[in-house]
Amino acid sequence: MAFPIPFPEEIGGEYLQLRCLTEEDWQLEFDLSRVADVPQWTFYPPNLEELGARSRIVRTQERHRSRLAARYAIVIDGSAMGTVGMGWRDGGEPEIFYVLKPDARGRGMATQSVRLLATWLFDNGFPAVALETVAGNTASEKVAERAGFLQVDSYWGSQGGTSVQVNRWLLYQGAM
């Protein structure tokens, strides 16, 4: 389902910036696909080659222009440390997703990035925002909790062809 409004190109935060992924971010995609736990907990394919990383960026840009989903580089001091994004399924709330390089973890970047996107969604008329985690991803669950999300549901889904328990979290406007 397409978003009813265009996505911002950048969103500024307290100490980090979110900017749309560009062709130059293929290296970020390449690097993230090689972090052992990233394909385990996300939809990143493992071990992308340069062409695959570049193709992933092109698809991201197409989805952004079509208002289907947006992904942003999480930038601190000019360096991209991970990605954060939002998408929307028919009949549900917009969903936020994120991933960080290992050296960027534990510094509040994911939590602030999630809050920035949630605030943008609330400011644009969405009353609630969703986030999903694979059961056992305690780091991601802590991000959801710190950002103010409450776990509301659990269901069986598929991750990389494997059946996994997925935890669904919601954040309502005014709860941050």
N, C-alpha and C positions, 0 to 999 in steps of 0.2 A: 504494500500500500504506500502510495506517495505521501510525503509530508505536505501539508497545505501551504507552507511558506518556504522560501529558499533558506538554505543553511548558511550560517555565517562562514566567512573565509578564515577568520581568526576569533579567538575568545581569550581575553586576558585574565590572568589570575594574580594572586598575591605575589608569588615568586616564580610562576611558570606561565608559559603561553601555550595555547593550542592553536596549531595552524594546519590548514588542509595539507594532506600529503601531496607531494609533487614528484615528478619523475626522478629527481635527485634522491628521493627517499627509498629507492630500490635497495640500497645497502642496508637500511634499517630493517626492511622486510627480510632480506637475506640473513642478517644477523639474528633476528628474533626466531626465525625458523630453525636455527641451529642451537637454541637454548633448550636443553633436554626437557624441561617441564612445560615449555610453551605449547608444543603440539599435544602434550598430555592433557592439558586443562582447557585448551582453546580450539578454534577451528583452523589455526595455522597449520599448513602442511609441513611436515618435517623436511629439512635439508633442501630448501629451494635453491635452484641454480639461478644465475643472474637473469636469464630470460623469464623464468617463472616469477621471480620477484618483480621484474618490470611489468609483466602481464597483470600481476595482482594490483599494482598501482593503477594501471590503465582501467581495470574493472572498477576499482574504488572511485576513480574520477568520473566514470560513466554513471555509476550509481548516485554520486553526489549531484551531478547535473540533472539527473532524472528525479531527484528528491526522494530516492528510495532508501538511502543510507548515507551516512557521512563518517569518515574516519579522519582523525587529526593526529599529527605528531605532537607528542608532549615534549616541549622544548624548555630547557633550563640553560641559561648562559650560552645560548646559541647552539647547544647540542641536543639532538633528538634522543630521548631516553626511552621511548616506547610509543604506543598508540592508544587512543581512546576513541570510541565511536558510538553511534546511535543508529538504530534501525527501528522498523515498526511493522508488526504483523497485523493482519486484518483482525479486527475485533478485540485487540488488546492494547496495552499501554506501550509507549515507546520504550525500547530496551537499550540500556547502556552496556558497553563491553570495553575491556581494556587489557593491556599487557605491557609489562615493563622489562627492560634488560635487567639482569641480576644486580649490577652495580647501582641501579636506581631504586631498588626496593628498600623498604623500611624507612623511607624518608618522607612519607605522606603524599607523594606525587600522585599515586593512583586515587587516593581519597579526594584530593583537591580537584583532580581532573573530572572525576565522577560528579562532584558537587557543581563544578562549572557547567557541565552539560545538563545536569538536572535543573539548575537555575535557569538556563536558557530555555529549556522545555517548559518549565512552569511559567516563565515570563511570556511565552508564546501560546498560552492557553491550555496546556495539558495538565490535568489535575493530579495525575500520578505517573510515576516512572518505574519501570521494572529493571531487574538485574537478575541474571541466572548464574549459578555456580554449580560445578560438578561436585557432588558430595566428596568430602575429603580434601578439598582445596581450601585448607584453613586460612591461608594468607588472603585469598580472595574473599572469603566469608568475613574476615576481620575488616577488610576495606568496606564491604557492604554495611557492616554494623557501625563503623566509624562515620560513614556518610549518612547514617540515620535510617537505613533501610531495615525493614522487618521481614523475616522469613514468613511467607504465607502459604507455601505449598511445596510439595515434593512429588516428582513423577519420574518414571523410567523413560530415558531418552537414549540417543545413540551418539557416541563420541568416537570418531575414527573407526566406525564399524563395530564398536564394542558397546554393549548395553550398560548404561550408567545411571545412577540416581542423580537427578538434577533438582537443585533447590531453587525455588523462585522467591525473589525478594521484591517488595514494593516500598516506594517512598512517596508519600503524599505531600502535596504542596503545603507549605507552612510547617513541615515536620523537621526541617534541617536546623 
